């Protein structure tokens, strides 16, 4: 998983002014999907510390 998945989720909530809808309007299903996508980004980043040490 990468930033593309996060961006796809964010695109669903863009408003007409170039911003985003309130988080209150995000469905529970999409909140879970956001959390999973962001957590998935953390895994490769945590491995980078080992590589750079």
C-alpha positions in Angstrom: 0.0 0.0 0.0 1.2 3.5 -0.7 0.2 7.1 -0.9 -2.1 6.3 -3.9 -4.6 4.5 -1.6 -4.6 7.4 0.8 -5.1 9.9 -2.0 -8.0 7.9 -3.5 -9.7 8.0 -0.1 -9.1 11.7 0.2 -10.4 12.4 -3.3 -13.8 11.1 -2.2 -14.1 14.0 0.3 -12.8 17.0 -1.7 -15.1 19.9 -1.7 -15.7 22.5 -4.5 -13.3 25.0 -2.9 -10.2 22.8 -3.1 -10.4 21.7 0.5 -12.0 18.7 2.1 -15.3 17.9 3.8 -15.5 17.9 7.6 -14.3 14.7 9.1 -17.7 14.3 10.6 -19.0 13.6 7.1 -16.6 10.7 6.6 -18.4 7.4 6.9 -17.3 4.9 9.6 -16.3 2.5 6.8 -14.0 5.2 5.3 -12.6 6.2 8.7 -11.5 2.6 9.1 -10.1 2.6 5.6 -8.2 5.8 6.3 -6.7 4.4 9.5 -5.7 1.2 7.7 -4.1 3.1 4.8 -2.2 5.4 7.0 -1.0 2.6 9.3 0.2 0.7 6.2 2.4 3.7 5.3 4.1 3.5 8.7 5.3 -0.1 8.2 7.8 0.7 5.3 8.9 3.9 7.1 9.7 2.0 10.3 11.9 -0.3 8.3 13.9 2.7 6.9 15.3 3.5 10.3 16.9 0.0 10.4 18.3 0.6 6.9 19.8 4.0 7.7 21.4 3.0 11.0 
